[in-house]
Amino acid sequence: MVDKTDISEEAYVRFSDGKKSSFSLRTKLISPGTVTPLSVCLDHNVEMATYSRKKPEGFHKNFHRMLSSGQGVSVLEVVQQEYLKAGGSQLTSSTEEELINATDSDGCTLLHHAARCNKSATINILLDGGNFDIDQVQNMGFTALHLAVRHKSIEALKLLLKRGADPNKPDNDGCTPLLFASRRGYTEIADILLSDERIKVNYANLAKITPLLAACAGGSKPVCEMLLAHNADITTKSSNLTTAVHYAAFSGHAEICELLITTANKLQLPLNDFLEERDVEDSTALHLSCFKGYTGVAKLLLLYGVDYEAVRGVNLSTPLHLTAFRGHEEMTRLLISSGAMVDSKDGHLQTPLHQAAKLNHTKIAEILLENGASIEAKNMMDMTPFLIAVAHGAKETVEVLLDRGADLFARDSFHNSGLHLAVMYKRKEMIHTLLKRDKEKLVELRSNDLQTVIHLAARYEEPEILNILEEKHCYSEQQDINSKIPLHHAAENGSLECIKALLRFSKFLISLNDRDDKGKTPLHLAASNNHVEAFDLLLAKGGDVGCQDHQQSTPLHLAVQAGSLEIVRRLLNPMLPNTLEIKDTDQNTPLLIACMHNRLDILKLLLDKGADVSALNKDCMSCLDVAIEWDSIQVARTLVKHERWKEVVHASSKDQIPAMEKLIQKLPEVAEIVLDQCITYDHRPINHLEYTVTFNFKPLDPLDCLLSDHYFFGPGAMATYRRERLLNHSVTQALLRWKWLVLGKYLNYFNFATFLAFLVMFSFFIVDKRSRVRLTSNSEIDKGSDSENSSALPGVVLAFVILKIMSEIIQLAWLRLNYFKEYSNLLDLAMEITALIYILPYVTNDELYGNAQVQWRAGTLALLLTYINCILSLRRVSGVAIYISMYVEVFLTFIKVIAIFAVFLIGYALVFHVLLIEEDNFSSVWISFVKIVVMMVGEMDYSDLLSSNVVNSAKVPGTEILYVPLPVLSYIMFMLFVLSVSIILMNLLVGLAVGDIDSIQKTATLRNLIDQANLVDDIQRRYPKWILKYTYQESLVIKPNQNQFLKMLLLSGSGVTDSGFLDSLRKEKSSEGDGDQDLDNYEQQRYEKQEKRIKNLQVTVDAQTELLKAIADKLQIEKR
């Protein structure tokens, strides 16, 4: 098959103004003002020939000559010229088939255009000399026969049918030539097509429309007669169940309807069923003719007995309903004269009079009323035709109905009168019309909500209607079902114009402070809905700012709740009554409501105006308690950053829990702000000799909590909730150091000195005793020459141990189970018990245990625990505390890891016990395990264990048993042990201890801070209250630049005069200016940090991407 050349030409008509070659003509054709083909698109071969400037031959040559000459020669004439040159028998031999079969942009060939132009001669030439498919379709599915029918090319049509064109071939929509001719009423063409014996007279398109249905819709009676003569199916239906009668009735073709009825009679079809067929919308032919107003069709259908009361669809409309709705007067009279019921009701219980009133068909309404239509018929909403007309603004119909006696005071199901509906639908002219009838009684009518028309006008914000009512002097004093007057609705909607209109009524001005069923005045509603202008107007007209609703809320309460800062400012005007401290039924003041609803600007304003921060609601919560309870960080920050922050923090609640304790527990960020507020820096330069820093300790250490049943010490709470930032704060550190100086320093020194004396005495005593005794194998003691012990040391040691045990018992009774949660308590208790076991025999001079090894085991363990406790007691010394804490953290980490791998070590101990049981180091499982632990740290003893015994084949003395009976397996196990334990496990332990030193240091720092706070807290709890009251100090003033020797001597060991601490205070002073800004931008800083992390992550990902690309390029990997 030869490829076709696409020649885009509007209709293959005339070419013109081509003055250059076809290659140059390509751009010339699209120049403005030139009537040319739309485009000339040759196939690849033709384009190459054109670009290479080859001379075309034959018909191709004529075609190009025709393009370039500009003679306006038709393509079809060129075909005829070629035919004549060939002597009338065929085209020239040089004619190119690809050009003959060329198609335009619509897919049409020369044959299509010849059929359209009715060129029968050309059609013959093309069909005789060309390789044409006579039924070839273009883009829309049209064959040449379709185009001949569409363009009424009679001669072309006859020739194509004669040459074998298929008359039943459908286009893309399933439309055949006969269907198109029937729809357009082409009688002659339809006759020609029907004369072809191949024709299918009932062929339907995609919508199942047959030629007969199309002819009925088109209104061509001759075509219908021809189709019926050729046995067209009269009962066929389209896809939407539309019959031929439906199409004829809808188009108003009465003669076709009569033809169809006559044909149905001839075919002896049930005429009633035939005429009353229903389409997909449940409509009969009579419904359609009534809807369109075709009286002739309706008369014919009624003559043959079609049901004039038939209802259609879900709305159950009768023909009379449709006629009344469309306003067809003649049709209405026809139906009524035929016996149609004038009061028939549809699915909405509407009569034809309702339909006529809806669209203001006055004449229809008069016809219906003249024929006895009920003027007070009601639909499903209890609306009469009068109410329907009012709602739709049918003024003329309203007047007709009222003149005919319609009830002016009719109500719908919501008890709305006509005047109510006119206001609701904003029918101003209708309002004037109705008020002329009976103004006084209409105005008094009320809906189900007891609302008058004035209520509705205010509710729907219609100031113009209110002005009309005011001009007509319409007024009603009654309130609606919610006890609201119209002014309430206007204020609630914030309609300034409506309020102005209402206040022109003198009686509404008097009722300005009337209350609804909730006790709210219009001023309450304006405030609660943030309508500032409406509030100003009501306030200027005399609104009461002190009135309270049923919840005892004033307008100020509601304005705060709504977040209306401007209204709050107006209510706090000193010229108005002060409602700042009035409480509602929940005992909430406006300040508490601002905290509850997160109204920060209003909160600042109320604080500035002196609102009582100690006021409690019914739950005994202050403003700060509310912010804490609702986790509102912003509200709490606003409260504690205000200049009245001291009042806020020290306001007490019923539970007697200090606000600072709650902040430490739930909002530590806000607690940090409070601590920042507790530092006051002197105005002098930092390096001034008299420069001072003042610490306020009251929020962290309130005196009333020290003396009351509910004990609170700020650093202790911080330690409980592990608040590292708060513990490390300057105020907290200053308080801890001061408390340590006053309460703990000297007592701690005394305790440490006592313990140190015990350590020295106990160490001397046990070492001295051990040098004088010998433990034999049968556990008997072999005393030396100086065996008698007359020293008093045992008694002193025993007294110390008994005192310590009594102290531990007191702690146990005080702390109960919490005593065992601290490992240092367990170490103390173990030290004291073991020391007691050791020292008792020396005090009683009696063998108490029967076995001396029990005593010495206890003494040795007590000695170790004594020194461990001595090290741990040094944690209270600030200079070395961090290192001891780090050691403890590393030790605990080691215990966790070694506990996991203990199974591993036990396995190796058993393996070597089995392999080397003859050797002393592995003679038992216990000894084997100890040896494995020693080997783990690097003491392999390789030569003595394996190499010498294997090389020398060493045997157990006096036997033939080898020390290493399985040398190969022993070597393998030894190598595995070296790799898995000595290298891998030990490096893991070192990595945990050294590689994670930063996290260990952080953990140790926190642990050190917690221990410091707990120590001071524990010391303070042990003192009687009168001493605490005597030593209590609310603030502390430090002069960091004064180095008096006596002061430093007195404060030494407390940390108060520590150089690092004083330097930190100077740095905080230098950065004080940026501190507030940092606090204000707390959230912004957090977001910036997060964004920075994301950017760093993106840089890492980009770097990895570039690396992968480089690797891919190196490996020559291509992306697919």
Buried (B, 14 or more C-beta within 10 A) or exposed (E): EEEBBBBBBEEBBBBBBBEEBBBEBBEBBEEEEEEBBEBBBBBEEBBEBBEEEEEBEBBBBBBBBBBBEBEBBBBBBBBBBBBEEBEEEBBBEEBBBBBBBBBBBBBBBBBBBBBBBBBBBBBBBBBEBBEBEBBBBBEEBBBBBBBBBBEBBBBBBBBBBEBEBBBBBBBEEBBBBBBBBBBBBBBEBBEBBBEBEEBEBEBBBEEBBBBBBBBBBBBBBEBBBBBBEBEBBBEBBBEEBBBBBBBBBBBBBBBBBBBBBEBBEEEEBEBEEBBBBBBEEBBBBBBBBBBBBBBBBBBBBBEBEBBBEBBBBEEBBBBBBBBBBBBBBEBBBBBBEBEBBBBBBBEBBBBBBBBBBBBBBBBBBBBBBEBEBBBEBBBEBBBBBBBBBBBBBBBEBBBBBBEBEBBBEBBBEBBBBBBBBBBBEBBBEBBBBBBEBEBEEBBBBBBEBBBBBBBBBBBBBBBBBBBBBBEBEBBBEEBBEBBBBBBBBBBBBBBBBBBBBBBEBEEBEEBBBBBBEBBBBBBBBBBBBBBBEBBBBBBEBEBBBEBBBEBBBBBBBBBBBBBBBEBBBBBBEEEEEBBBEBBBEBBBBBBBBBBBBBBBEBBBBBBEBEBBBEBBBEBEBBBBBBBBBBEBBBBBBBBBBBEBBBBBBBBBBEEEBBBBBBBBBBBBBBBBBBBBBBBEBBEEEBEEEEBBBBBBBBBBBBBEBBEEEEEBBBBBBBBBEEBBBBBBBBBBBBBBBBBBBBBBBEEBEEEBEEBEEBBEBBEEBBEEBBEBBEEEEEEEBEEEEEEEBEBEBBEBBBEBBEEBBEEBEEBBEEBEEEBEEBEBBEBBBBBBBBBBBBBBBBEEEEEEBEEBEBBBBBBBBBBEBBEBBBEBBEBBEBEEBBBBBBBBBBEEBEEEBBEEBEEBBBEBBBBBBBBBBBBEBBBEBEBBBEBBBEBBEEEBEEEEBBEEBBEEEBBEEEEEEBBBEEBEEBBEBBEEBBEEBBEEBEEEBEEBBEEBBEEBBEBBBBBBBBBBBBBBBBBBEEBEEEEBEEBBBEEBEBBBBEEEEEEEEBBEBBBBBBEEBBEBBBEBBEEEEEBEEEBEEBEEEEEEEEEEEEEEEEEEEEEEEEEEEEEEEEEEEEEE
